[in-house]
Amino acid sequence: MRSKSHLVAWFELLERVPFSIHQLLFRLAIAGVFMRAGLTKIASWEPTVALFREEYKVPILPPEVAATVSASFELVCSTLLIVGLATRVATLPLLGMITTIQLFVYPQAWPEHLVWSSILLVLLTRGGGAFSLDQLIRNSAAAKAHSVRV
């Protein structure tokens, strides 16, 4: 009987990496992108509003409102993603922002938006993973439910 090639053995080893590690890294990576953007916005508020007024020109919302909503979503949702709390919910405003930016502001930035959206879609569909407050809460609720039944 022939032994497995080193390459096959290596691939099998890689397949054992828990998906939760990927989920953690995805949460931190995408949170880093949006957290930086939000912090930049609030650090220089008047130029941020001017940018929304002159360059971004988001439809429907006045520039001050669009800047406030944008910075709020970026900071709050990034914080939630970092700790893994309400992970799936936190992805939704960010996906909405990416869609708005793609359609109305920077349509040529689709490769970057595609990467961000892909990461967020994994988190939306699979959750925050084992290394998240979401999982800690689920485990605690399951333990309480189990102790009630016993």
Secondary structure per residue as TSV (DSSP state, phi and psi in degrees):
chain	resnum	aa	ss	phi	psi
A	1	M	-	360.0	135.0
A	2	R	-	-85.5	138.1
A	3	S	-	-78.1	158.4
A	4	K	-	-64.6	147.8
A	5	S	-	-69.3	157.7
A	6	H	H	-61.4	-35.2
A	7	L	H	-65.8	-44.5
A	8	V	H	-63.4	-43.3
A	9	A	H	-62.0	-40.4
A	10	W	H	-64.0	-44.8
A	11	F	H	-62.4	-40.6
A	12	E	H	-63.8	-37.6
A	13	L	H	-65.0	-43.1
A	14	L	H	-63.5	-34.3
A	15	E	H	-66.7	-16.3
A	16	R	T	-84.8	-8.0
A	17	V	S	-64.5	124.2
A	18	P	-	-61.7	137.2
A	19	F	H	-61.9	-25.2
A	20	S	H	-60.2	-29.3
A	21	I	H	-66.7	-41.5
A	22	H	H	-63.0	-43.2
A	23	Q	H	-61.3	-42.5
A	24	L	H	-61.7	-47.8
A	25	L	H	-64.3	-39.1
A	26	F	H	-61.4	-44.7
A	27	R	H	-60.3	-46.6
A	28	L	H	-68.1	-39.8
A	29	A	H	-64.6	-49.8
A	30	I	H	-72.7	-34.2
A	31	A	H	-63.1	-37.5
A	32	G	H	-61.3	-40.5
A	33	V	H	-62.6	-51.4
A	34	F	H	-77.3	-33.0
A	35	M	H	-63.3	-45.5
A	36	R	H	-58.4	-43.7
A	37	A	H	-62.9	-43.5
A	38	G	H	-65.8	-42.9
A	39	L	H	-64.6	-37.4
A	40	T	H	-63.8	-42.2
A	41	K	H	-60.7	-48.6
A	42	I	H	-75.8	-20.7
A	43	A	H	-71.0	-29.0
A	44	S	T	-137.9	77.4
A	45	W	H	-65.0	-47.0
A	46	E	H	-61.0	-46.0
A	47	P	H	-62.6	-31.5
A	48	T	H	-64.3	-47.6
A	49	V	H	-63.2	-39.9
A	50	A	H	-62.1	-39.5
A	51	L	H	-62.5	-42.5
A	52	F	I	-66.5	-34.2
A	53	R	I	-74.1	-42.7
A	54	E	I	-98.2	-35.1
A	55	E	I	-108.8	-49.6
A	56	Y	I	-70.7	-46.6
A	57	K	-	46.4	55.1
A	58	V	-	-64.4	129.9
A	59	P	S	-67.7	153.0
A	60	I	S	78.6	-52.4
A	61	L	S	-86.3	137.8
A	62	P	-	-63.9	152.3
A	63	P	H	-54.2	-40.3
A	64	E	H	-64.5	-40.9
A	65	V	H	-69.7	-45.0
A	66	A	H	-60.6	-42.0
A	67	A	H	-65.5	-41.6
A	68	T	H	-65.6	-47.1
A	69	V	H	-61.5	-45.4
A	70	S	H	-60.3	-52.0
A	71	A	H	-62.3	-40.1
A	72	S	H	-63.4	-48.9
A	73	F	H	-60.3	-44.4
A	74	E	H	-60.9	-44.5
A	75	L	H	-75.9	-46.3
A	76	V	H	-68.7	-48.7
A	77	C	H	-66.4	-36.5
A	78	S	H	-64.2	-42.3
A	79	T	H	-62.2	-43.7
A	80	L	H	-61.3	-41.3
A	81	L	H	-66.5	-39.2
A	82	I	H	-58.7	-45.1
A	83	V	H	-89.1	-10.0
A	84	G	T	73.9	39.2
A	85	L	S	-110.7	127.4
A	86	A	S	53.3	42.9
A	87	T	H	-54.7	-49.6
A	88	R	H	-63.8	-41.2
A	89	V	H	-65.9	-39.8
A	90	A	H	-65.3	-23.2
A	91	T	H	-73.9	-27.6
A	92	L	H	-64.2	-49.2
A	93	P	H	-63.2	-34.8
A	94	L	H	-68.8	-39.8
A	95	L	H	-63.0	-38.6
A	96	G	H	-63.7	-40.5
A	97	M	H	-64.4	-44.7
A	98	I	H	-60.7	-42.8
A	99	T	H	-61.9	-44.8
A	100	T	H	-62.3	-46.0
A	101	I	I	-62.0	-43.6
A	102	Q	I	-62.6	-44.6
A	103	L	I	-77.1	-37.2
A	104	F	I	-116.7	-17.5
A	105	V	I	-116.1	-60.8
A	106	Y	-	-128.0	71.7
A	107	P	G	-63.6	-23.4
A	108	Q	G	-75.7	-9.5
A	109	A	G	-90.3	22.8
A	110	W	H	-59.4	-33.5
A	111	P	H	-62.8	-41.8
A	112	E	H	-67.6	-42.9
A	113	H	H	-64.3	-34.2
A	114	L	H	-65.0	-41.7
A	115	V	H	-63.6	-49.4
A	116	W	H	-60.4	-45.3
A	117	S	H	-63.4	-38.7
A	118	S	H	-62.1	-44.4
A	119	I	H	-61.7	-47.1
A	120	L	H	-64.5	-35.8
A	121	L	H	-67.0	-35.5
A	122	V	H	-63.1	-45.2
A	123	L	H	-67.2	-36.1
A	124	L	H	-64.5	-44.0
A	125	T	H	-85.0	-27.6
A	126	R	H	-111.7	-13.0
A	127	G	-	84.8	-174.7
A	128	G	S	-80.0	-16.3
A	129	G	-	91.2	-177.6
A	130	A	S	-66.8	-27.6
A	131	F	S	-98.6	58.3
A	132	S	S	-144.5	158.1
A	133	L	H	-66.6	-30.8
A	134	D	H	-54.8	-46.5
A	135	Q	H	-68.2	-39.6
A	136	L	H	-60.6	-42.5
A	137	I	H	-66.2	-43.7
A	138	R	H	-60.3	-44.3
A	139	N	H	-62.6	-42.1
A	140	S	H	-64.8	-43.2
A	141	A	H	-64.3	-40.4
A	142	A	H	-65.6	-39.3
A	143	A	H	-65.9	-41.0
A	144	K	H	-64.9	-42.8
A	145	A	H	-63.9	-38.9
A	146	H	H	-66.6	-41.7
A	147	S	H	-69.4	-27.7
A	148	V	H	-70.5	-38.7
A	149	R	H	-73.0	-28.8
A	150	V	-	-77.2	360.0
